């Protein structure tokens, strides 16, 4: 019997990319917060909540919808598109959009749920975010851009204090 090659030409599916992104965001936020933020995965995410982030200090639960991409839609401009379906969009919590490179997160955008409809392009069935990962970008999503999970944690905790 002939052995199959150990490697084959496979590509990650969008479901796999989503699972990788959610896992990286979950463990990254836990680590970057020093354990203060504890991520939980809902049994069913049909309400657009991929993770619940529990703040151990305040007892607040923060819903997160995580969107992940592994490459640019426009490599020269370093733009990436994230789609959020209206049917799963929850205006509470945050949309976390992650540009993933292997098992690391290159760039993130943390958009408060109540602002997503305001800043995203609205299509018939989804909100569309087309953001630039360029460090010097001045696009409409610049204020939401983060280059580390530590920065995302700081922003989430800052907004918790202001509420």
N, C-alpha and C positions, 0 to 999 in steps of 0.2 A: 504494500500500500504506500502510495507516494504522500509524503508529508506536505501539508499546506504551508505556504510561506508565513512567517511570523508577522510580517507587516503587509498590509494591503493598502491600496489607495482608498481611504475613507475620509469622509468629511463629517464634522459634527453637525447634528441636526439642530434646528432652532430650539427644540425642547431641551437638548443637551446643553446648548449654550446658555439657555435660561437657568438651568439647574446649576451650572458652574458659576454663573454670575451671582445667583442668590446665595450660594454657599460661600463664595469669596466675600460678598458684602456682609453676610452674617458673622463669619468668624473674624473678619477684619474690624467690624464695629465693636465686637466684644473685646478684642485685643486692644484696639486703639483707645477704648474707654477704660482700660484697666479692670474690666469686669463689671463696671457700673451698669452698662447696657447689656441686657440678656436677650438674645433673639429667640423667637419661637416661630415655628412653622405651623400655619393652620392645617387642619386635616383636609379641608377643601378651600381652595382659593378663588371660588367663583364670585366673590365680592371684590376682586381686584386687590386683595391683600395677600402679598406673597410672604411677608414676615411681619410679626408683631415684635416690636422692640420695647422691652420692659425696662424702665429706669428704676433701678433698685433703691435709689435715694428718695425719689418723689412718689414712687408707686404709679407713675404714669405709663400707660401703654400707648405706643406710637405705631400706627399702621404704616407699612412701607409697601409700595408697589415697585418691584425691581425689574428693569429692562436692561438687557445685556446685548452687546454686539462685539464681534471679534475682529472687525476690520472697518475700513472707511468705505463709504459710498462714493466719495470723491477723494481719492488718495492725494492728489496735488493740493487741494484746499484743506485736507485733513478734516473733512466733514463726515459726520456720521448721523444717520437717521434713526430715531426711536419712535415707534408707534404705540399709542395707548388707545385701546378701543373704548368708545363711549360706554358700551355695555358693562365694562369692568372698571371704569374709572370711579374712584372714590375721592371726593373733594376733601376728605380729612387725611391727615398724615402727610406723607411725602411720596413723590415719584423719585426713585433713585435710578439714574441711568448710568450704566457702567460700560466703558470701553475696556474690554478684557484682552489681554495678550498672554496666552497660555494659562498659567495659574496665577497671574498677577493682574491687578487692575491698574491700567495706565492713567485714565482720567475718569472723573465722575461728575455728574450734574445732580444736584439735590434741589428739586423744585417743590416748594410747598403745594400741597394738593389744591388749596384755594386759589393758587396763582396759575396753575397749569393751563386752564381754559383761556386765561388772559394772554399768556405769552406764546402758546403753541399755535400752529396753523390748524384750523378746524376743517376737517374733511367730512364727508357724509357720515362715516361710521367710526372715525377715529380722530384723535389729536396727534399732530405730527410735530416732532421736535427735530430740527436739523441744526446740530451744533458743531462748532469748530473746536478741535482739540489743540489747535495752535496756541502756544503760550501767550503770544501777543494779540490774540484775537479780541476784537471788540464787538462781537456779534451780540444779538439780543439775549443770549444765554450765558454771557460772561459772568454776570453776578451770581449765577448758580453753580459755576464750575469750581471743581476742587481737584487738586493734584494728589491728595492723600486721604485716606480714611480718617486720619487724625483730624484733619480740617473739617470733614463731614461731621464727626463727633462734636467738635467745638461749636459748629453752627447749630446742630440739633439741640445741644444743651443751652446755647445762648437763647434760642427761640423758646425753649421750655421756661426759662427764667422770665422772659418778657410776657408770657401768657398769664 
